[in-house]
């Protein structure tokens, strides 16, 4: 499971058996979320993150969007 980013304790990663739509997982402590990236950035599920943490996570994703998408394509040869 490749880690794409590690920012402020949040780990952004993919599972190696992933499928489309393009998405990223994020975890910190016991909290975990899945965010779909295309066609729009949408929270697929959130287990434990507070609203302000999700805002921070979304800001990190937006700031690193191209890197995350490129990492997906590199990992899955798409």
N, C-alpha and C positions, 0 to 999 in steps of 0.2 A: 504494500500500500504506500505509494509514493507521496511524501509530504511536499506540497507545492510552496507553502508559506508557513512561517511560524512568526506570529506578530502578537506581542503583548500577552503571551500565554495561550493564544488561540492557534490551534493547529489546523491548517487547511489541507485536505488530502483527498485522494481517490482510492477506491478499492480497485484491484487489478481485474476484477471480473465485471467492471462497470458496463453500462449500456446507455444509449441515448434516452432522453435528451441529455445534453451536456449539463453536468451538475458538479457540485463540490460538497464535500462533507467538512464540517468544522466541529472541533471538540475542545473543551477546556474543563478539566476536572471530570465530573460525572455528567456534564451537560453535552449534548450532541444535537446538531441540526444538519439538514440537507437543503441546499439551495440550488434550484434549477437556474441555469445561466442563459439559455436561449429557448425560445425567441425573446423572452423577457426574464429579468431577474425576479424570481419568486421563491419564497420560502415554501419548501415542500413539506417539511416537518420540523418542529422544534421541541426538544425534550430538555427543559430545565433552564434555558437562557431567559433572562429577564428582558423586558422591552428595550431598556437602554443598551444592554449587551447586544441585542439583535441589531440595533441601529449602528453600533460600532462595527459589528461583523459586516453589515451591508456596506458601510463606508470603506472598509478594508477591501472588500470584493470589488467595489466600483473603482477604487484607486489601482487595483492590480488586475483588472478584468482581462486585458490582453495577455498578460503573463499566464493567467489561469487557463484561458482558452488555448493558448499555444502549448501549454503543458499537457492538456487533455489530448490534443492532436498528436503530440510527440509520444505520449504513453500508449495511445491506441491506434497509432499509424493511420489517422484519418485526415 
